[in-house]
Amino acid sequence: MMLARAIHFDESDRNVFHSSARTGEWCISGGFEFSNWSEADLTGKARQAFTNGWLGLETFGRVTFVAVTQVEPAEFDAAKQALAEHFVQMYGAPSVEAAAQVAEDELRHMVDLCDDQEPNTLLTVVRELTASGVKESFRIIEPRDAGLDQFAIHGSVDDDPHHH
């Protein structure tokens, strides 16, 4: 069974997210955090987390890139437990037991995304707010295509001197 771990190529996640995930922690998309958001919420670092952030399951920080890795059953269970506890603490779920199924569903969704990929495949997420809610799409970067030069894309078009 495959899941994905946070990976960093530079320090930029520390600058673009309120709290960044730790390298190596298991991640899920974590789109549920944004289910009630509106355009008004999408400012600054919150916008960056919404647009491109995966959710780490230890720090509950965000990360731009995750790498597909095999997950052992015990690690999967620990991630499920951590997420269930997060649902209790942050979202008022009645108990860890009650939240465990939702946590498992979130993790299974991520497993489904990762299971067909080669180890070390990189994934990015893009979210947009639509009339019907949050739309998530995923980009798969094959291990052999993952040249570090393409990760230096943190500027916006406004930074381009030829773009007026």
DRENDO-1510 file (C-alpha; in Angstrom, 1 decimal, always signed):
<recs>
REC; n; res; u; v; w
REC; 1; MET; +0.0; +0.0; +0.0 .
REC; 2; MET; +1.3; +3.4; -1.0 .
REC; 3; LEU; +0.9; +6.8; +0.8 .
REC; 4; ALA; +2.9; +10.0; +0.5 .
REC; 5; ARG; +5.4; +11.8; +2.7 .
REC; 6; ALA; +6.2; +15.5; +2.9 .
REC; 7; ILE; +9.3; +16.5; +0.9 .
REC; 8; HIS; +11.1; +19.8; +0.7 .
REC; 9; PHE; +13.5; +21.0; -2.0 .
REC; 10; ASP; +14.2; +24.3; -0.4 .
REC; 11; GLU; +13.0; +26.4; +2.5 .
REC; 12; SER; +10.1; +28.0; +0.7 .
REC; 13; ASP; +7.3; +26.1; +2.5 .
REC; 14; ARG; +8.5; +27.7; +5.7 .
REC; 15; ASN; +7.8; +31.1; +4.1 .
REC; 16; VAL; +4.6; +30.4; +2.2 .
REC; 17; PHE; +2.6; +28.5; +4.9 .
REC; 18; HIS; +1.6; +29.5; +8.4 .
REC; 19; SER; +3.0; +26.2; +9.6 .
REC; 20; SER; +4.9; +23.9; +7.3 .
REC; 21; ALA; +4.9; +20.1; +7.5 .
REC; 22; ARG; +8.0; +18.4; +8.6 .
REC; 23; THR; +10.0; +16.5; +6.0 .
REC; 24; GLY; +9.0; +12.8; +6.0 .
REC; 25; GLU; +5.7; +13.0; +7.7 .
REC; 26; TRP; +2.7; +11.2; +6.1 .
REC; 27; CYS; +0.4; +13.5; +4.2 .
REC; 28; ILE; -3.2; +13.6; +2.9 .
REC; 29; SER; -4.8; +16.3; +0.8 .
REC; 30; GLY; -6.7; +17.7; +3.8 .
REC; 31; GLY; -9.2; +19.5; +1.7 .
REC; 32; PHE; -11.8; +19.2; +4.4 .
REC; 33; GLU; -10.1; +22.1; +6.2 .
REC; 34; PHE; -11.4; +24.4; +3.5 .
REC; 35; SER; -15.0; +23.0; +3.1 .
REC; 36; ASN; -16.6; +26.1; +4.5 .
REC; 37; TRP; -14.2; +28.7; +3.0 .
REC; 38; SER; -15.2; +31.6; +0.8 .
REC; 39; GLU; -13.2; +34.0; -1.3 .
REC; 40; ALA; -12.8; +36.2; +1.8 .
REC; 41; ASP; -10.8; +33.5; +3.5 .
REC; 42; LEU; -8.3; +33.2; +0.6 .
REC; 43; THR; -5.7; +35.7; +1.6 .
REC; 44; GLY; -2.0; +35.5; +2.2 .
REC; 45; LYS; -0.6; +32.3; +3.6 .
REC; 46; ALA; -4.1; +30.9; +4.0 .
REC; 47; ARG; -4.6; +31.2; +0.3 .
REC; 48; GLN; -1.3; +29.3; -0.3 .
REC; 49; ALA; -2.4; +26.5; +2.0 .
REC; 50; PHE; -5.7; +26.3; +0.2 .
REC; 51; THR; -4.3; +26.5; -3.3 .
REC; 52; ASN; -1.4; +24.1; -3.0 .
REC; 53; GLY; -1.0; +22.6; +0.4 .
REC; 54; TRP; -1.0; +18.9; +1.4 .
REC; 55; LEU; -1.7; +18.3; +5.1 .
REC; 56; GLY; +1.0; +16.6; +7.3 .
REC; 57; LEU; -0.4; +14.1; +9.8 .
REC; 58; GLU; +2.1; +14.9; +12.6 .
REC; 59; THR; +2.4; +18.7; +12.6 .
REC; 60; PHE; -0.8; +19.3; +10.7 .
REC; 61; GLY; +1.3; +21.8; +8.8 .
REC; 62; ARG; +1.1; +22.1; +5.0 .
REC; 63; VAL; +3.6; +21.1; +2.3 .
REC; 64; THR; +3.7; +21.8; -1.5 .
REC; 65; PHE; +5.2; +18.5; -2.6 .
REC; 66; VAL; +4.7; +14.9; -1.4 .
REC; 67; ALA; +6.6; +11.8; -2.5 .
REC; 68; VAL; +4.9; +8.4; -2.9 .
REC; 69; THR; +6.3; +5.8; -0.5 .
REC; 70; GLN; +5.2; +2.4; +0.7 .
REC; 71; VAL; +3.3; +2.6; +4.0 .
REC; 72; GLU; +3.3; -0.2; +6.6 .
REC; 73; PRO; +0.0; -1.2; +8.2 .
REC; 74; ALA; +1.3; +0.0; +11.6 .
REC; 75; GLU; +2.2; +3.4; +10.1 .
REC; 76; PHE; -1.2; +3.6; +8.4 .
REC; 77; ASP; -2.9; +2.9; +11.7 .
REC; 78; ALA; -0.8; +5.5; +13.5 .
REC; 79; ALA; -1.6; +8.1; +10.8 .
REC; 80; LYS; -5.3; +7.2; +11.2 .
REC; 81; GLN; -5.1; +7.6; +14.9 .
REC; 82; ALA; -3.4; +11.0; +14.6 .
REC; 83; LEU; -6.0; +12.3; +12.1 .
REC; 84; ALA; -8.9; +11.0; +14.3 .
REC; 85; GLU; -7.5; +12.9; +17.3 .
REC; 86; HIS; -7.1; +16.0; +15.1 .
REC; 87; PHE; -10.8; +15.7; +14.2 .
REC; 88; VAL; -11.7; +15.6; +17.9 .
REC; 89; GLN; -9.4; +18.6; +18.9 .
REC; 90; MET; -9.9; +20.8; +15.9 .
REC; 91; TYR; -13.4; +19.9; +14.6 .
REC; 92; GLY; -15.2; +18.8; +17.7 .
REC; 93; ALA; -15.8; +15.2; +16.7 .
REC; 94; PRO; -17.4; +13.4; +19.6 .
REC; 95; SER; -14.6; +10.8; +20.1 .
REC; 96; VAL; -11.6; +9.4; +18.5 .
REC; 97; GLU; -13.6; +6.2; +17.8 .
REC; 98; ALA; -16.3; +8.2; +16.1 .
REC; 99; ALA; -13.7; +10.1; +14.0 .
REC; 100; ALA; -11.7; +7.0; +13.0 .
REC; 101; GLN; -13.9; +6.1; +10.0 .
REC; 102; VAL; -13.7; +9.6; +8.5 .
REC; 103; ALA; -9.9; +9.5; +9.1 .
REC; 104; GLU; -9.7; +6.2; +7.4 .
REC; 105; ASP; -11.7; +7.4; +4.5 .
REC; 106; GLU; -9.4; +10.4; +4.1 .
REC; 107; LEU; -6.3; +8.2; +4.2 .
REC; 108; ARG; -7.9; +5.6; +1.7 .
REC; 109; HIS; -8.5; +8.5; -0.7 .
REC; 110; MET; -4.8; +9.3; -0.5 .
REC; 111; VAL; -3.9; +5.6; -0.9 .
REC; 112; ASP; -6.0; +5.4; -4.0 .
REC; 113; LEU; -4.2; +8.4; -5.4 .
REC; 114; CYS; -0.8; +6.9; -4.6 .
REC; 115; ASP; -1.2; +3.2; -5.2 .
REC; 116; ASP; -0.8; +3.3; -9.0 .
REC; 117; GLN; +2.4; +5.5; -8.8 .
REC; 118; GLU; +6.0; +4.5; -8.7 .
REC; 119; PRO; +7.8; +5.0; -5.4 .
REC; 120; ASN; +9.3; +8.6; -5.3 .
REC; 121; THR; +6.7; +10.0; -7.7 .
REC; 122; LEU; +5.9; +13.5; -6.7 .
REC; 123; LEU; +2.4; +14.8; -6.3 .
REC; 124; THR; +1.1; +18.4; -6.1 .
REC; 125; VAL; -2.4; +19.5; -5.4 .
REC; 126; VAL; -4.3; +22.4; -6.8 .
REC; 127; ARG; -7.6; +23.6; -5.3 .
REC; 128; GLU; -10.0; +26.2; -6.5 .
REC; 129; LEU; -13.2; +27.5; -5.1 .
REC; 130; THR; -16.1; +26.9; -7.4 .
REC; 131; ALA; -19.9; +27.5; -7.1 .
REC; 132; SER; -20.3; +23.9; -6.0 .
REC; 133; GLY; -17.5; +24.0; -3.4 .
REC; 134; VAL; -13.8; +23.2; -3.4 .
REC; 135; LYS; -12.5; +21.5; -6.5 .
REC; 136; GLU; -9.2; +19.5; -6.1 .
REC; 137; SER; -7.0; +18.3; -8.9 .
REC; 138; PHE; -3.7; +16.5; -8.6 .
REC; 139; ARG; -0.5; +16.7; -10.7 .
REC; 140; ILE; +1.8; +13.7; -10.9 .
REC; 141; ILE; +5.5; +14.3; -11.6 .
REC; 142; GLU; +7.3; +11.1; -12.6 .
REC; 143; PRO; +10.5; +10.4; -10.6 .
REC; 144; ARG; +12.6; +10.7; -13.8 .
REC; 145; ASP; +11.0; +14.0; -14.6 .
REC; 146; ALA; +11.6; +15.5; -11.2 .
REC; 147; GLY; +14.5; +17.7; -12.1 .
REC; 148; LEU; +15.0; +20.2; -9.4 .
REC; 149; ASP; +15.0; +23.1; -11.8 .
REC; 150; GLN; +11.2; +22.9; -12.2 .
REC; 151; PHE; +10.7; +23.4; -8.5 .
REC; 152; ALA; +12.0; +26.9; -8.5 .
REC; 153; ILE; +8.5; +28.1; -9.5 .
REC; 154; HIS; +7.4; +30.1; -6.4 .
REC; 155; GLY; +7.1; +33.5; -8.1 .
REC; 156; SER; +4.0; +34.8; -9.7 .
REC; 157; VAL; +3.6; +36.2; -13.2 .
REC; 158; ASP; +4.0; +39.7; -11.5 .
REC; 159; ASP; +7.6; +38.9; -10.9 .
REC; 160; ASP; +8.3; +38.6; -14.6 .
REC; 161; PRO; +10.0; +41.8; -15.9 .
REC; 162; HIS; +8.6; +41.1; -19.5 .
REC; 163; HIS; +5.1; +40.9; -18.2 .
REC; 164; HIS; +3.4; +44.3; -18.0 .
</recs>
